């Protein structure tokens, strides 16, 4: 059985880019992070296998810092391996 993949997109300012990527790297269900500029051009893709190795994550974060110096606004596309919690289609009945 395939695990469903969910994509989320965040708009972040250059100053927030490194912190947001660090936060995403620490989440267990992130499969891939794609960093794009405001026109949609892809600057970098970070697969989970690279992000999971701490020694390799430092140079990746350094490269992200260099990207932040070049562009003001970014879009982060995050591929997750499981869907985020959604509202139940059948909410419980109100208490009487």
C-alpha positions as a Markdown table, in Angstrom:
| # | Residue | x | y | z |
|---|---|---|---|---|
| 1 | Unk | 0.0 | 0.0 | 0.0 |
| 2 | Unk | 1.4 | 3.4 | -1.0 |
| 3 | Unk | 1.5 | 6.1 | 1.6 |
| 4 | Unk | -0.3 | 9.1 | 0.4 |
| 5 | Unk | 1.7 | 12.3 | -0.2 |
| 6 | Unk | 0.4 | 15.7 | 0.7 |
| 7 | Unk | 1.8 | 18.9 | -0.6 |
| 8 | Unk | 1.7 | 22.2 | 1.3 |
| 9 | Unk | 3.0 | 25.6 | 0.2 |
| 10 | Unk | 4.3 | 28.4 | 2.5 |
| 11 | Unk | 5.2 | 31.9 | 1.5 |
| 12 | Unk | 8.2 | 33.1 | 3.6 |
| 13 | Unk | 10.4 | 36.2 | 3.7 |
| 14 | Unk | 14.2 | 35.8 | 3.2 |
| 15 | Unk | 14.8 | 36.4 | 6.9 |
| 16 | Unk | 12.5 | 33.5 | 7.9 |
| 17 | Unk | 13.7 | 31.0 | 5.3 |
| 18 | Unk | 16.5 | 29.3 | 7.3 |
| 19 | Unk | 14.4 | 29.0 | 10.5 |
| 20 | Unk | 11.4 | 27.6 | 8.6 |
| 21 | Unk | 13.5 | 25.0 | 6.8 |
| 22 | Unk | 15.1 | 24.0 | 10.1 |
| 23 | Unk | 11.7 | 23.5 | 11.6 |
| 24 | Unk | 10.5 | 21.4 | 8.7 |
| 25 | Unk | 13.7 | 19.3 | 8.8 |
| 26 | Unk | 12.9 | 18.3 | 12.4 |
| 27 | Unk | 9.4 | 17.1 | 11.5 |
| 28 | Unk | 9.2 | 13.4 | 11.0 |
| 29 | Unk | 6.8 | 13.2 | 8.1 |
| 30 | Unk | 8.5 | 15.6 | 5.6 |
| 31 | Unk | 9.7 | 13.8 | 2.5 |
| 32 | Unk | 11.0 | 16.7 | 0.4 |
| 33 | Unk | 11.3 | 20.5 | 0.6 |
| 34 | Unk | 11.3 | 22.6 | -2.6 |
| 35 | Unk | 12.5 | 26.2 | -2.4 |
| 36 | Unk | 11.1 | 28.5 | -5.2 |
| 37 | Unk | 11.2 | 32.2 | -5.8 |
| 38 | Unk | 8.1 | 34.3 | -6.2 |
| 39 | Unk | 8.0 | 33.6 | -9.9 |
| 40 | Unk | 8.0 | 29.9 | -9.4 |
| 41 | Unk | 11.6 | 29.1 | -10.4 |
| 42 | Unk | 13.0 | 26.2 | -8.3 |
| 43 | Unk | 16.2 | 27.1 | -6.5 |
| 44 | Unk | 16.7 | 24.0 | -4.4 |
| 45 | Unk | 15.1 | 20.6 | -3.6 |
| 46 | Unk | 16.0 | 18.9 | -0.4 |
| 47 | Unk | 15.0 | 15.2 | -0.2 |
| 48 | Unk | 14.4 | 13.6 | 3.2 |
| 49 | Unk | 17.4 | 11.4 | 2.9 |
| 50 | Unk | 19.8 | 14.4 | 2.9 |
| 51 | Unk | 17.8 | 16.3 | 5.6 |
| 52 | Unk | 17.9 | 13.3 | 7.9 |
| 53 | Unk | 21.7 | 13.2 | 8.1 |
| 54 | Unk | 22.8 | 15.9 | 10.5 |
| 55 | Unk | 26.3 | 16.3 | 9.1 |
| 56 | Unk | 24.9 | 17.0 | 5.7 |
| 57 | Unk | 22.2 | 19.3 | 6.9 |
| 58 | Unk | 24.6 | 22.1 | 7.9 |
| 59 | Unk | 25.9 | 22.8 | 4.4 |
| 60 | Unk | 22.4 | 22.7 | 3.1 |
| 61 | Unk | 21.3 | 25.3 | 5.6 |
| 62 | Unk | 24.4 | 27.4 | 4.6 |
| 63 | Unk | 23.3 | 27.3 | 1.0 |
| 64 | Unk | 19.8 | 28.3 | 2.0 |
| 65 | Unk | 21.3 | 31.3 | 3.8 |
| 66 | Unk | 23.0 | 32.3 | 0.6 |
| 67 | Unk | 19.7 | 32.0 | -1.3 |
| 68 | Unk | 18.0 | 34.2 | 1.2 |
| 69 | Unk | 20.6 | 37.0 | 0.4 |
| 70 | Unk | 19.6 | 36.9 | -3.3 |
| 71 | Unk | 15.8 | 36.9 | -3.2 |
| 72 | Unk | 13.3 | 38.6 | -0.8 |
| 73 | Unk | 10.3 | 36.3 | -1.1 |
| 74 | Unk | 10.2 | 32.5 | -1.3 |
| 75 | Unk | 7.7 | 29.8 | -1.6 |
| 76 | Unk | 8.4 | 26.5 | 0.2 |
| 77 | Unk | 6.6 | 23.4 | -1.2 |
| 78 | Unk | 6.6 | 20.7 | 1.4 |
| 79 | Unk | 5.9 | 17.1 | 0.5 |
| 80 | Unk | 4.6 | 15.1 | 3.4 |
| 81 | Unk | 4.3 | 11.3 | 3.7 |
| 82 | Unk | 1.0 | 11.4 | 5.5 |
| 83 | Unk | -2.0 | 13.7 | 5.3 |
| 84 | Unk | -2.4 | 16.4 | 7.9 |
| 85 | Unk | -5.3 | 16.1 | 10.4 |
| 86 | Unk | -8.5 | 17.0 | 8.7 |
| 87 | Unk | -12.0 | 17.6 | 10.1 |
| 88 | Unk | -14.1 | 14.5 | 10.5 |
| 89 | Unk | -16.8 | 14.3 | 7.8 |
| 90 | Unk | -19.2 | 13.1 | 10.5 |
| 91 | Unk | -18.8 | 15.3 | 13.6 |
| 92 | Unk | -20.2 | 13.9 | 16.9 |
| 93 | Unk | -23.8 | 14.8 | 17.7 |
| 94 | Unk | -24.2 | 17.7 | 20.1 |
| 95 | Unk | -24.7 | 16.8 | 23.8 |
| 96 | Unk | -28.3 | 16.9 | 25.0 |
